[in-house]
């Protein structure tokens, strides 16, 4: 129809399409939008079909309306989300015998965020305590205050933090004590509209039992004391016998009785 110019004039019915804005910046998982506008000229009355084609599969785009009929608003909203990167989205308008396109540049940057980590497992004996370092690492310009808490500690284990917040990035100390066993303690960090957690293994072993000697004296001294006591008892008995009076009356037949003088 265009090639044969059935209208018999150099001015043909047609349309044009445009995007506003032509550059869209998106932070993180947010959605960026641009308005696609159809402009009709010279009595163009056909329905225009719209198709959005991104330059990469890492970005997803959709149109609020894929078909613009004559007499309508002749606008459609392009919405895009995706992974960090810079992309081009081409919006084709097909009016049947005339096709026009508009393009939008979409830049997606990662949102400020943080990571939380621990220095390693905690291991100690009962009667003492163990520690680990909990570290907040800032990403993509993260500067928010991060609040920390021990969100999960099993029965038999007591844990606390020496500080409950850091600004931007930093470290706190986790200290635990408790009864023998194997545990997992969870520290939760919240800041900048997001939360992350880290699980720290804790192993507590029983302290070895203290051994007490049966006697506070060395065994040679004990045996020596017993021997001395036996010797002293024998000596006392011997002296007692030697000092028995000579006139003591003894029973008949006692061989130990003294002889009678004439």
Buried (B, 14 or more C-beta within 10 A) or exposed (E): EEEEEEEEEEEBBBBBBBBEEEEBEBBBEEEBBBBBBBEBEEEBEBEBBBEBEBBEEEBEBEBEBEEBEBEEEBEBEBBBBBEBBBBEBBBBBBBEEBEBEBBBBBBBBBBBBBBBBBBEEBEBEBEEBBEBEBBBBBEBEBEBEBEBBBEBBBEEBBBEBEEEBBEBBBBBEBBBBBEEBEBEBBBBBBBBEBBBBBEBBBEBEEEEEEEEEEEEEEEEEEEEEEEEEEEEEEEEEEEEEEEEEEEEEEEEEEEEEEEEEE
